[in-house]
Structures are given as structure tokens and as C-alpha cells.
């Protein structure tokens, strides 16, 4: 994990045989989870992190088949989100 110019931590969450990429920043009392649209990635949100991180701990998640997420589970289903 390393930090960017926006003090965003980057890393991966293990899931079964896969790794889900995320960007995380902030120390607010509330958690805000950001999901991108089709064809994008978690890094898309980097410019708005500074605005959000005072009130929230912000997590931006790259969906399977996007960004730096390495998905080896076959078809991605709503059960995988849970």
C-alpha cells in the first residue's frame, strides 16, 4: 500500500481467489463507499477525496473486470457484492 498526492491509500482486499482493488482516505466518523460506473475504476474519485475526507472515511472500490481488481471467480453476481 502506498499514498498518492491526495493522501489516498491504495490496496487490495482478498476475496476467495481474487483481489479487489480499493482507494481509501479520510478520518471522518461516517463511512462512505463509492462505486464507479461501467468502464471506470476507483481512481476516478481521487479528485473529490479531499472534499469528502473531513466528514467521512471514504472507500472507492474497483468492481471486478475494472481498474486493478483481479477477478478469478467467473461471473460476478450480486451475492459477491454482499
PDB file with one MODEL, atoms N, CA, C and O in Angstrom:
MODEL        1
ATOM      1  N   UNK A   1       0.843  -1.166   0.000  1.00  0.00           N
ATOM      2  CA  UNK A   1       0.000   0.000   0.000  1.00  0.00           C
ATOM      3  C   UNK A   1       0.895   1.239   0.000  1.00  0.00           C
ATOM      4  O   UNK A   1       1.899   1.288   0.711  1.00  0.00           O
ATOM      5  N   UNK A   2       0.525   2.236  -0.801  1.00  0.00           N
ATOM      6  CA  UNK A   2       1.267   3.486  -0.806  1.00  0.00           C
ATOM      7  C   UNK A   2       0.301   4.654  -0.924  1.00  0.00           C
ATOM      8  O   UNK A   2      -0.884   4.460  -1.194  1.00  0.00           O
ATOM      9  N   UNK A   3       0.799   5.850  -0.725  1.00  0.00           N
ATOM     10  CA  UNK A   3      -0.064   7.030  -0.731  1.00  0.00           C
ATOM     11  C   UNK A   3       0.174   7.861  -1.990  1.00  0.00           C
ATOM     12  O   UNK A   3       1.274   7.892  -2.541  1.00  0.00           O
ATOM     13  N   UNK A   4      -0.886   8.531  -2.424  1.00  0.00           N
ATOM     14  CA  UNK A   4      -0.791   9.405  -3.580  1.00  0.00           C
ATOM     15  C   UNK A   4      -0.725  10.861  -3.122  1.00  0.00           C
ATOM     16  O   UNK A   4      -0.615  11.135  -1.927  1.00  0.00           O
ATOM     17  N   UNK A   5      -0.792  11.780  -4.059  1.00  0.00           N
ATOM     18  CA  UNK A   5      -0.747  13.198  -3.715  1.00  0.00           C
ATOM     19  C   UNK A   5      -1.970  13.635  -2.917  1.00  0.00           C
ATOM     20  O   UNK A   5      -1.932  14.680  -2.269  1.00  0.00           O
ATOM     21  N   UNK A   6      -3.043  12.869  -2.948  1.00  0.00           N
ATOM     22  CA  UNK A   6      -4.255  13.180  -2.193  1.00  0.00           C
ATOM     23  C   UNK A   6      -4.302  12.428  -0.859  1.00  0.00           C
ATOM     24  O   UNK A   6      -5.358  12.387  -0.228  1.00  0.00           O
ATOM     25  N   UNK A   7      -3.196  11.837  -0.414  1.00  0.00           N
ATOM     26  CA  UNK A   7      -3.139  11.022   0.797  1.00  0.00           C
ATOM     27  C   UNK A   7      -4.141   9.870   0.757  1.00  0.00           C
ATOM     28  O   UNK A   7      -4.769   9.530   1.759  1.00  0.00           O
ATOM     29  N   UNK A   8      -4.268   9.296  -0.403  1.00  0.00           N
ATOM     30  CA  UNK A   8      -5.170   8.165  -0.597  1.00  0.00           C
ATOM     31  C   UNK A   8      -4.347   6.886  -0.500  1.00  0.00           C
ATOM     32  O   UNK A   8      -3.333   6.732  -1.179  1.00  0.00           O
ATOM     33  N   UNK A   9      -4.797   5.977   0.351  1.00  0.00           N
ATOM     34  CA  UNK A   9      -4.161   4.672   0.446  1.00  0.00           C
ATOM     35  C   UNK A   9      -4.740   3.775  -0.635  1.00  0.00           C
ATOM     36  O   UNK A   9      -5.952   3.752  -0.848  1.00  0.00           O
ATOM     37  N   UNK A  10      -3.885   3.047  -1.305  1.00  0.00           N
ATOM     38  CA  UNK A  10      -4.320   2.079  -2.306  1.00  0.00           C
ATOM     39  C   UNK A  10      -3.987   0.698  -1.806  1.00  0.00           C
ATOM     40  O   UNK A  10      -2.956   0.498  -1.165  1.00  0.00           O
ATOM     41  N   UNK A  11      -4.840  -0.251  -2.089  1.00  0.00           N
ATOM     42  CA  UNK A  11      -4.572  -1.610  -1.677  1.00  0.00           C
ATOM     43  C   UNK A  11      -5.543  -2.574  -2.314  1.00  0.00           C
ATOM     44  O   UNK A  11      -6.318  -2.209  -3.199  1.00  0.00           O
ATOM     45  N   UNK A  12      -5.492  -3.817  -1.852  1.00  0.00           N
ATOM     46  CA  UNK A  12      -6.402  -4.846  -2.345  1.00  0.00           C
ATOM     47  C   UNK A  12      -7.005  -5.607  -1.173  1.00  0.00           C
ATOM     48  O   UNK A  12      -6.372  -5.800  -0.135  1.00  0.00           O
ATOM     49  N   UNK A  13      -8.237  -6.030  -1.371  1.00  0.00           N
ATOM     50  CA  UNK A  13      -8.930  -6.871  -0.401  1.00  0.00           C
ATOM     51  C   UNK A  13      -8.999  -8.280  -0.981  1.00  0.00           C
ATOM     52  O   UNK A  13      -9.496  -8.457  -2.093  1.00  0.00           O
ATOM     53  N   UNK A  14      -8.514  -9.289  -0.255  1.00  0.00           N
ATOM     54  CA  UNK A  14      -8.621 -10.650  -0.778  1.00  0.00           C
ATOM     55  C   UNK A  14     -10.079 -11.122  -0.734  1.00  0.00           C
ATOM     56  O   UNK A  14     -10.799 -10.847   0.226  1.00  0.00           O
ATOM     57  N   UNK A  15     -10.497 -11.822  -1.764  1.00  0.00           N
ATOM     58  CA  UNK A  15     -11.838 -12.402  -1.829  1.00  0.00           C
ATOM     59  C   UNK A  15     -11.744 -13.713  -2.582  1.00  0.00           C
ATOM     60  O   UNK A  15     -11.508 -13.727  -3.791  1.00  0.00           O
ATOM     61  N   UNK A  16     -11.928 -14.820  -1.870  1.00  0.00           N
ATOM     62  CA  UNK A  16     -11.776 -16.162  -2.449  1.00  0.00           C
ATOM     63  C   UNK A  16     -10.430 -16.236  -3.160  1.00  0.00           C
ATOM     64  O   UNK A  16      -9.391 -16.142  -2.507  1.00  0.00           O
ATOM     65  N   UNK A  17     -10.423 -16.404  -4.496  1.00  0.00           N
ATOM     66  CA  UNK A  17      -9.170 -16.474  -5.261  1.00  0.00           C
ATOM     67  C   UNK A  17      -8.838 -15.152  -5.953  1.00  0.00           C
ATOM     68  O   UNK A  17      -7.949 -15.105  -6.804  1.00  0.00           O
ATOM     69  N   UNK A  18      -9.533 -14.098  -5.600  1.00  0.00           N
ATOM     70  CA  UNK A  18      -9.406 -12.818  -6.288  1.00  0.00           C
ATOM     71  C   UNK A  18      -8.884 -11.728  -5.355  1.00  0.00           C
ATOM     72  O   UNK A  18      -8.747 -11.926  -4.148  1.00  0.00           O
ATOM     73  N   UNK A  19      -8.598 -10.572  -5.953  1.00  0.00           N
ATOM     74  CA  UNK A  19      -8.176  -9.394  -5.196  1.00  0.00           C
ATOM     75  C   UNK A  19      -8.954  -8.194  -5.712  1.00  0.00           C
ATOM     76  O   UNK A  19      -8.935  -7.895  -6.906  1.00  0.00           O
ATOM     77  N   UNK A  20      -9.641  -7.506  -4.797  1.00  0.00           N
ATOM     78  CA  UNK A  20     -10.458  -6.358  -5.150  1.00  0.00           C
ATOM     79  C   UNK A  20      -9.686  -5.086  -4.777  1.00  0.00           C
ATOM     80  O   UNK A  20      -9.347  -4.873  -3.613  1.00  0.00           O
ATOM     81  N   UNK A  21      -9.419  -4.257  -5.770  1.00  0.00           N
ATOM     82  CA  UNK A  21      -8.633  -3.038  -5.557  1.00  0.00           C
ATOM     83  C   UNK A  21      -9.504  -1.945  -4.938  1.00  0.00           C
ATOM     84  O   UNK A  21     -10.695  -1.833  -5.227  1.00  0.00           O
ATOM     85  N   UNK A  22      -8.874  -1.145  -4.081  1.00  0.00           N
ATOM     86  CA  UNK A  22      -9.589  -0.029  -3.465  1.00  0.00           C
ATOM     87  C   UNK A  22      -8.662   1.170  -3.294  1.00  0.00           C
ATOM     88  O   UNK A  22      -7.437   1.049  -3.336  1.00  0.00           O
ATOM     89  N   UNK A  23      -9.284   2.324  -3.102  1.00  0.00           N
ATOM     90  CA  UNK A  23      -8.621   3.554  -2.682  1.00  0.00           C
ATOM     91  C   UNK A  23      -9.347   3.994  -1.414  1.00  0.00           C
ATOM     92  O   UNK A  23     -10.575   3.944  -1.358  1.00  0.00           O
ATOM     93  N   UNK A  24      -8.604   4.422  -0.399  1.00  0.00           N
ATOM     94  CA  UNK A  24      -9.197   4.764   0.892  1.00  0.00           C
ATOM     95  C   UNK A  24      -8.518   6.013   1.444  1.00  0.00           C
ATOM     96  O   UNK A  24      -7.306   6.184   1.320  1.00  0.00           O
ATOM     97  N   UNK A  25      -9.320   6.879   2.056  1.00  0.00           N
ATOM     98  CA  UNK A  25      -8.760   8.073   2.706  1.00  0.00           C
ATOM     99  C   UNK A  25      -9.782   8.613   3.688  1.00  0.00           C
ATOM    100  O   UNK A  25     -10.958   8.252   3.651  1.00  0.00           O
ATOM    101  N   UNK A  26      -9.319   9.474   4.554  1.00  0.00           N
ATOM    102  CA  UNK A  26     -10.213  10.173   5.465  1.00  0.00           C
ATOM    103  C   UNK A  26     -10.231   9.596   6.859  1.00  0.00           C
ATOM    104  O   UNK A  26      -9.802   8.469   7.107  1.00  0.00           O
ATOM    105  N   UNK A  27     -10.749  10.418   7.766  1.00  0.00           N
ATOM    106  CA  UNK A  27     -10.819  10.009   9.171  1.00  0.00           C
ATOM    107  C   UNK A  27     -12.135  10.447   9.793  1.00  0.00           C
ATOM    108  O   UNK A  27     -12.243  10.578  11.012  1.00  0.00           O
ATOM    109  N   UNK A  28     -13.122  10.668   8.958  1.00  0.00           N
ATOM    110  CA  UNK A  28     -14.419  11.087   9.478  1.00  0.00           C
ATOM    111  C   UNK A  28     -15.105   9.988  10.254  1.00  0.00           C
ATOM    112  O   UNK A  28     -14.682   8.832  10.217  1.00  0.00           O
ATOM    113  N   UNK A  29     -16.167  10.349  10.961  1.00  0.00           N
ATOM    114  CA  UNK A  29     -16.885   9.385  11.794  1.00  0.00           C
ATOM    115  C   UNK A  29     -17.833   8.502  10.998  1.00  0.00           C
ATOM    116  O   UNK A  29     -18.290   7.475  11.501  1.00  0.00           O
ATOM    117  N   UNK A  30     -18.136   8.887   9.762  1.00  0.00           N
ATOM    118  CA  UNK A  30     -19.029   8.103   8.913  1.00  0.00           C
ATOM    119  C   UNK A  30     -18.227   7.471   7.783  1.00  0.00           C
ATOM    120  O   UNK A  30     -17.204   8.005   7.354  1.00  0.00           O
ATOM    121  N   UNK A  31     -18.710   6.322   7.308  1.00  0.00           N
ATOM    122  CA  UNK A  31     -18.065   5.631   6.195  1.00  0.00           C
ATOM    123  C   UNK A  31     -18.872   5.885   4.923  1.00  0.00           C
ATOM    124  O   UNK A  31     -20.098   5.771   4.919  1.00  0.00           O
ATOM    125  N   UNK A  32     -18.172   6.230   3.850  1.00  0.00           N
ATOM    126  CA  UNK A  32     -18.795   6.452   2.549  1.00  0.00           C
ATOM    127  C   UNK A  32     -18.115   5.523   1.558  1.00  0.00           C
ATOM    128  O   UNK A  32     -16.894   5.564   1.402  1.00  0.00           O
ATOM    129  N   UNK A  33     -18.904   4.681   0.884  1.00  0.00           N
ATOM    130  CA  UNK A  33     -18.377   3.743  -0.103  1.00  0.00           C
ATOM    131  C   UNK A  33     -18.799   4.223  -1.481  1.00  0.00           C
ATOM    132  O   UNK A  33     -19.984   4.433  -1.742  1.00  0.00           O
ATOM    133  N   UNK A  34     -17.809   4.398  -2.371  1.00  0.00           N
ATOM    134  CA  UNK A  34     -18.049   4.896  -3.722  1.00  0.00           C
ATOM    135  C   UNK A  34     -17.858   3.774  -4.732  1.00  0.00           C
ATOM    136  O   UNK A  34     -16.843   3.078  -4.717  1.00  0.00           O
ATOM    137  N   UNK A  35     -18.844   3.603  -5.610  1.00  0.00           N
ATOM    138  CA  UNK A  35     -18.759   2.618  -6.686  1.00  0.00           C
ATOM    139  C   UNK A  35     -18.818   3.351  -8.024  1.00  0.00           C
ATOM    140  O   UNK A  35     -19.691   4.192  -8.237  1.00  0.00           O
ATOM    141  N   UNK A  36     -17.907   3.035  -8.906  1.00  0.00           N
ATOM    142  CA  UNK A  36     -17.843   3.670 -10.219  1.00  0.00           C
ATOM    143  C   UNK A  36     -18.838   3.015 -11.184  1.00  0.00           C
ATOM    144  O   UNK A  36     -19.458   1.999 -10.871  1.00  0.00           O
ATOM    145  N   UNK A  37     -18.969   3.620 -12.353  1.00  0.00           N
ATOM    146  CA  UNK A  37     -19.812   3.059 -13.410  1.00  0.00           C
ATOM    147  C   UNK A  37     -19.023   2.097 -14.284  1.00  0.00           C
ATOM    148  O   UNK A  37     -17.836   1.859 -14.059  1.00  0.00           O
ATOM    149  N   UNK A  38     -19.703   1.549 -15.287  1.00  0.00           N
ATOM    150  CA  UNK A  38     -19.063   0.607 -16.203  1.00  0.00           C
ATOM    151  C   UNK A  38     -17.918   1.280 -16.949  1.00  0.00           C
ATOM    152  O   UNK A  38     -18.040   2.413 -17.415  1.00  0.00           O
ATOM    153  N   UNK A  39     -16.804   0.560 -17.054  1.00  0.00           N
ATOM    154  CA  UNK A  39     -15.648   1.049 -17.786  1.00  0.00           C
ATOM    155  C   UNK A  39     -14.740   1.978 -17.006  1.00  0.00           C
ATOM    156  O   UNK A  39     -13.740   2.446 -17.552  1.00  0.00           O
ATOM    157  N   UNK A  40     -15.051   2.262 -15.749  1.00  0.00           N
ATOM    158  CA  UNK A  40     -14.218   3.147 -14.934  1.00  0.00           C
ATOM    159  C   UNK A  40     -13.479   2.353 -13.867  1.00  0.00           C
ATOM    160  O   UNK A  40     -13.426   1.124 -13.921  1.00  0.00           O
ATOM    161  N   UNK A  41     -12.908   3.062 -12.894  1.00  0.00           N
ATOM    162  CA  UNK A  41     -12.145   2.427 -11.821  1.00  0.00           C
ATOM    163  C   UNK A  41     -12.176   3.317 -10.592  1.00  0.00           C
ATOM    164  O   UNK A  41     -12.601   4.470 -10.668  1.00  0.00           O
ATOM    165  N   UNK A  42     -11.729   2.791  -9.463  1.00  0.00           N
ATOM    166  CA  UNK A  42     -11.752   3.519  -8.192  1.00  0.00           C
ATOM    167  C   UNK A  42     -10.971   4.827  -8.263  1.00  0.00           C
ATOM    168  O   UNK A  42     -11.348   5.802  -7.614  1.00  0.00           O
ATOM    169  N   UNK A  43      -9.899   4.865  -9.035  1.00  0.00           N
ATOM    170  CA  UNK A  43      -9.069   6.070  -9.141  1.00  0.00           C
ATOM    171  C   UNK A  43      -9.844   7.263  -9.696  1.00  0.00           C
ATOM    172  O   UNK A  43      -9.417   8.406  -9.532  1.00  0.00           O
ATOM    173  N   UNK A  44     -10.954   7.014 -10.339  1.00  0.00           N
ATOM    174  CA  UNK A  44     -11.799   8.077 -10.875  1.00  0.00           C
ATOM    175  C   UNK A  44     -12.176   9.102  -9.803  1.00  0.00           C
ATOM    176  O   UNK A  44     -12.341  10.284 -10.102  1.00  0.00           O
ATOM    177  N   UNK A  45     -12.310   8.650  -8.563  1.00  0.00           N
ATOM    178  CA  UNK A  45     -12.777   9.509  -7.481  1.00  0.00           C
ATOM    179  C   UNK A  45     -11.678  10.324  -6.798  1.00  0.00           C
ATOM    180  O   UNK A  45     -11.985  11.148  -5.936  1.00  0.00           O
ATOM    181  N   UNK A  46     -10.432  10.125  -7.150  1.00  0.00           N
ATOM    182  CA  UNK A  46      -9.318  10.806  -6.465  1.00  0.00           C
ATOM    183  C   UNK A  46      -9.513  12.318  -6.348  1.00  0.00           C
ATOM    184  O   UNK A  46      -9.249  12.863  -5.276  1.00  0.00           O
ATOM    185  N   UNK A  47      -9.958  13.023  -7.382  1.00  0.00           N
ATOM    186  CA  UNK A  47     -10.098  14.485  -7.250  1.00  0.00           C
ATOM    187  C   UNK A  47     -11.125  14.944  -6.213  1.00  0.00           C
ATOM    188  O   UNK A  47     -11.018  16.061  -5.707  1.00  0.00           O
ATOM    189  N   UNK A  48     -12.112  14.114  -5.887  1.00  0.00           N
ATOM    190  CA  UNK A  48     -13.117  14.549  -4.909  1.00  0.00           C
ATOM    191  C   UNK A  48     -12.827  14.068  -3.492  1.00  0.00           C
ATOM    192  O   UNK A  48     -13.522  14.463  -2.556  1.00  0.00           O
ATOM    193  N   UNK A  49     -11.819  13.228  -3.319  1.00  0.00           N
ATOM    194  CA  UNK A  49     -11.479  12.744  -1.980  1.00  0.00           C
ATOM    195  C   UNK A  49     -11.213  13.880  -0.986  1.00  0.00           C
ATOM    196  O   UNK A  49     -11.732  13.829   0.128  1.00  0.00           O
ATOM    197  N   UNK A  50     -10.421  14.908  -1.344  1.00  0.00           N
ATOM    198  CA  UNK A  50     -10.133  15.954  -0.354  1.00  0.00           C
ATOM    199  C   UNK A  50     -11.394  16.620   0.206  1.00  0.00           C
ATOM    200  O   UNK A  50     -11.418  17.014   1.372  1.00  0.00           O
ATOM    201  N   UNK A  51     -12.418  16.745  -0.602  1.00  0.00           N
ATOM    202  CA  UNK A  51     -13.669  17.358  -0.150  1.00  0.00           C
ATOM    203  C   UNK A  51     -14.427  16.461   0.814  1.00  0.00           C
ATOM    204  O   UNK A  51     -15.109  16.952   1.714  1.00  0.00           O
ATOM    205  N   UNK A  52     -14.316  15.164   0.636  1.00  0.00           N
ATOM    206  CA  UNK A  52     -15.115  14.205   1.409  1.00  0.00           C
ATOM    207  C   UNK A  52     -14.445  13.712   2.686  1.00  0.00           C
ATOM    208  O   UNK A  52     -15.129  13.299   3.623  1.00  0.00           O
ATOM    209  N   UNK A  53     -13.122  13.749   2.733  1.00  0.00           N
ATOM    210  CA  UNK A  53     -12.397  13.044   3.792  1.00  0.00           C
ATOM    211  C   UNK A  53     -12.439  13.694   5.167  1.00  0.00           C
ATOM    212  O   UNK A  53     -12.039  13.063   6.145  1.00  0.00           O
ATOM    213  N   UNK A  54     -12.904  14.926   5.275  1.00  0.00           N
ATOM    214  CA  UNK A  54     -13.026  15.515   6.607  1.00  0.00           C
ATOM    215  C   UNK A  54     -14.253  14.980   7.332  1.00  0.00           C
ATOM    216  O   UNK A  54     -14.251  14.856   8.557  1.00  0.00           O
ATOM    217  N   UNK A  55     -15.289  14.666   6.583  1.00  0.00           N
ATOM    218  CA  UNK A  55     -16.525  14.166   7.187  1.00  0.00           C
ATOM    219  C   UNK A  55     -16.627  12.651   7.151  1.00  0.00           C
ATOM    220  O   UNK A  55     -17.366  12.055   7.934  1.00  0.00           O
ATOM    221  N   UNK A  56     -15.878  12.022   6.233  1.00  0.00           N
ATOM    222  CA  UNK A  56     -16.037  10.580   6.019  1.00  0.00           C
ATOM    223  C   UNK A  56     -14.704   9.850   5.969  1.00  0.00           C
ATOM    224  O   UNK A  56     -13.668  10.436   5.655  1.00  0.00           O
ATOM    225  N   UNK A  57     -14.750   8.566   6.284  1.00  0.00           N
ATOM    226  CA  UNK A  57     -13.718   7.639   5.853  1.00  0.00           C
ATOM    227  C   UNK A  57     -14.237   7.139   4.516  1.00  0.00           C
ATOM    228  O   UNK A  57     -15.282   6.491   4.466  1.00  0.00           O
ATOM    229  N   UNK A  58     -13.530   7.428   3.437  1.00  0.00           N
ATOM    230  CA  UNK A  58     -14.016   7.164   2.090  1.00  0.00           C
ATOM    231  C   UNK A  58     -13.317   5.945   1.501  1.00  0.00           C
ATOM    232  O   UNK A  58     -12.091   5.839   1.540  1.00  0.00           O
ATOM    233  N   UNK A  59     -14.105   5.032   0.957  1.00  0.00           N
ATOM    234  CA  UNK A  59     -13.602   3.853   0.262  1.00  0.00           C
ATOM    235  C   UNK A  59     -14.135   3.896  -1.167  1.00  0.00           C
ATOM    236  O   UNK A  59     -15.345   3.998  -1.369  1.00  0.00           O
ATOM    237  N   UNK A  60     -13.261   3.821  -2.147  1.00  0.00           N
ATOM    238  CA  UNK A  60     -13.656   3.680  -3.549  1.00  0.00           C
ATOM    239  C   UNK A  60     -13.201   2.294  -3.991  1.00  0.00           C
ATOM    240  O   UNK A  60     -12.020   1.960  -3.900  1.00  0.00           O
ATOM    241  N   UNK A  61     -14.133   1.505  -4.460  1.00  0.00           N
ATOM    242  CA  UNK A  61     -13.879   0.106  -4.795  1.00  0.00           C
ATOM    243  C   UNK A  61     -13.909  -0.065  -6.313  1.00  0.00           C
ATOM    244  O   UNK A  61     -14.807   0.454  -6.976  1.00  0.00           O
ATOM    245  N   UNK A  62     -12.930  -0.793  -6.870  1.00  0.00           N
ATOM    246  CA  UNK A  62     -12.966  -1.141  -8.292  1.00  0.00           C
ATOM    247  C   UNK A  62     -13.699  -2.470  -8.449  1.00  0.00           C
ATOM    248  O   UNK A  62     -13.292  -3.493  -7.899  1.00  0.00           O
ATOM    249  N   UNK A  63     -14.778  -2.430  -9.203  1.00  0.00           N
ATOM    250  CA  UNK A  63     -15.544  -3.653  -9.458  1.00  0.00           C
ATOM    251  C   UNK A  63     -14.711  -4.665 -10.232  1.00  0.00           C
ATOM    252  O   UNK A  63     -13.732  -4.303 -10.883  1.00  0.00           O
ATOM    253  N   UNK A  64     -15.104  -5.937 -10.159  1.00  0.00           N
ATOM    254  CA  UNK A  64     -14.441  -6.950 -10.986  1.00  0.00           C
ATOM    255  C   UNK A  64     -14.449  -6.542 -12.461  1.00  0.00           C
ATOM    256  O   UNK A  64     -15.398  -5.928 -12.948  1.00  0.00           O
ATOM    257  N   UNK A  65     -13.378  -6.896 -13.148  1.00  0.00           N
ATOM    258  CA  UNK A  65     -13.145  -6.581 -14.554  1.00  0.00           C
ATOM    259  C   UNK A  65     -12.831  -5.098 -14.781  1.00  0.00           C
ATOM    260  O   UNK A  65     -12.822  -4.645 -15.925  1.00  0.00           O
ATOM    261  N   UNK A  66     -12.577  -4.338 -13.718  1.00  0.00           N
ATOM    262  CA  UNK A  66     -12.296  -2.905 -13.817  1.00  0.00           C
ATOM    263  C   UNK A  66     -11.061  -2.565 -12.977  1.00  0.00           C
ATOM    264  O   UNK A  66     -10.723  -3.268 -12.024  1.00  0.00           O
ATOM    265  N   UNK A  67     -10.403  -1.474 -13.355  1.00  0.00           N
ATOM    266  CA  UNK A  67      -9.280  -0.979 -12.565  1.00  0.00           C
ATOM    267  C   UNK A  67      -8.225  -2.040 -12.327  1.00  0.00           C
ATOM    268  O   UNK A  67      -7.872  -2.797 -13.231  1.00  0.00           O
ATOM    269  N   UNK A  68      -7.725  -2.087 -11.102  1.00  0.00           N
ATOM    270  CA  UNK A  68      -6.668  -3.032 -10.744  1.00  0.00           C
ATOM    271  C   UNK A  68      -7.205  -4.272 -10.043  1.00  0.00           C
ATOM    272  O   UNK A  68      -6.428  -5.056  -9.497  1.00  0.00           O
ATOM    273  N   UNK A  69      -8.526  -4.461 -10.050  1.00  0.00           N
ATOM    274  CA  UNK A  69      -9.114  -5.654  -9.456  1.00  0.00           C
ATOM    275  C   UNK A  69      -8.793  -6.857 -10.326  1.00  0.00           C
ATOM    276  O   UNK A  69      -8.944  -6.810 -11.547  1.00  0.00           O
ATOM    277  N   UNK A  70      -8.348  -7.941  -9.689  1.00  0.00           N
ATOM    278  CA  UNK A  70      -8.050  -9.202 -10.376  1.00  0.00           C
ATOM    279  C   UNK A  70      -9.120 -10.213  -9.973  1.00  0.00           C
ATOM    280  O   UNK A  70      -9.101 -10.742  -8.862  1.00  0.00           O
ATOM    281  N   UNK A  71     -10.045 -10.472 -10.881  1.00  0.00           N
ATOM    282  CA  UNK A  71     -11.208 -11.315 -10.601  1.00  0.00           C
ATOM    283  C   UNK A  71     -11.028 -12.675 -11.246  1.00  0.00           C
ATOM    284  O   UNK A  71     -10.847 -12.781 -12.459  1.00  0.00           O
ATOM    285  N   UNK A  72     -11.078 -13.726 -10.417  1.00  0.00           N
ATOM    286  CA  UNK A  72     -10.881 -15.093 -10.897  1.00  0.00           C
ATOM    287  C   UNK A  72     -12.070 -15.985 -10.530  1.00  0.00           C
ATOM    288  O   UNK A  72     -11.957 -17.211 -10.557  1.00  0.00           O
ATOM    289  N   UNK A  73     -13.191 -15.383 -10.191  1.00  0.00           N
ATOM    290  CA  UNK A  73     -14.337 -16.155  -9.693  1.00  0.00           C
ATOM    291  C   UNK A  73     -15.372 -16.470 -10.761  1.00  0.00           C
ATOM    292  O   UNK A  73     -16.430 -17.013 -10.443  1.00  0.00           O
ATOM    293  N   UNK A  74     -15.101 -16.148 -12.001  1.00  0.00           N
ATOM    294  CA  UNK A  74     -16.101 -16.359 -13.043  1.00  0.00           C
ATOM    295  C   UNK A  74     -17.060 -15.185 -13.082  1.00  0.00           C
ATOM    296  O   UNK A  74     -16.654 -14.035 -12.916  1.00  0.00           O
ATOM    297  N   UNK A  75     -18.312 -15.473 -13.299  1.00  0.00           N
ATOM    298  CA  UNK A  75     -19.315 -14.412 -13.411  1.00  0.00           C
ATOM    299  C   UNK A  75     -19.501 -13.718 -12.065  1.00  0.00           C
ATOM    300  O   UNK A  75     -19.640 -14.372 -11.031  1.00  0.00           O
ATOM    301  N   UNK A  76     -19.503 -12.397 -12.090  1.00  0.00           N
ATOM    302  CA  UNK A  76     -19.692 -11.565 -10.903  1.00  0.00           C
ATOM    303  C   UNK A  76     -21.191 -11.443 -10.635  1.00  0.00           C
ATOM    304  O   UNK A  76     -21.956 -11.070 -11.524  1.00  0.00           O
ATOM    305  N   UNK A  77     -21.609 -11.761  -9.399  1.00  0.00           N
ATOM    306  CA  UNK A  77     -23.037 -11.750  -9.069  1.00  0.00           C
ATOM    307  C   UNK A  77     -23.300 -10.781  -7.911  1.00  0.00           C
ATOM    308  O   UNK A  77     -22.374 -10.299  -7.259  1.00  0.00           O
ATOM    309  N   UNK A  78     -24.571 -10.515  -7.679  1.00  0.00           N
ATOM    310  CA  UNK A  78     -24.929  -9.641  -6.558  1.00  0.00           C
ATOM    311  C   UNK A  78     -24.520 -10.260  -5.225  1.00  0.00           C
ATOM    312  O   UNK A  78     -24.244  -9.528  -4.274  1.00  0.00           O
ATOM    313  N   UNK A  79     -24.474 -11.584  -5.130  1.00  0.00           N
ATOM    314  CA  UNK A  79     -24.016 -12.230  -3.887  1.00  0.00           C
ATOM    315  C   UNK A  79     -22.554 -11.899  -3.586  1.00  0.00           C
ATOM    316  O   UNK A  79     -22.162 -11.833  -2.421  1.00  0.00           O
ATOM    317  N   UNK A  80     -21.745 -11.690  -4.628  1.00  0.00           N
ATOM    318  CA  UNK A  80     -20.351 -11.316  -4.418  1.00  0.00           C
ATOM    319  C   UNK A  80     -20.229  -9.936  -3.800  1.00  0.00           C
ATOM    320  O   UNK A  80     -19.284  -9.681  -3.053  1.00  0.00           O
ATOM    321  N   UNK A  81     -21.163  -9.038  -4.092  1.00  0.00           N
ATOM    322  CA  UNK A  81     -21.130  -7.694  -3.517  1.00  0.00           C
ATOM    323  C   UNK A  81     -21.332  -7.774  -2.003  1.00  0.00           C
ATOM    324  O   UNK A  81     -20.665  -7.079  -1.237  1.00  0.00           O
ATOM    325  N   UNK A  82     -22.249  -8.621  -1.594  1.00  0.00           N
ATOM    326  CA  UNK A  82     -22.538  -8.769  -0.154  1.00  0.00           C
ATOM    327  C   UNK A  82     -21.305  -9.301   0.539  1.00  0.00           C
ATOM    328  O   UNK A  82     -21.318  -9.503   1.753  1.00  0.00           O
TER     329      UNK A  82
ENDMDL
END
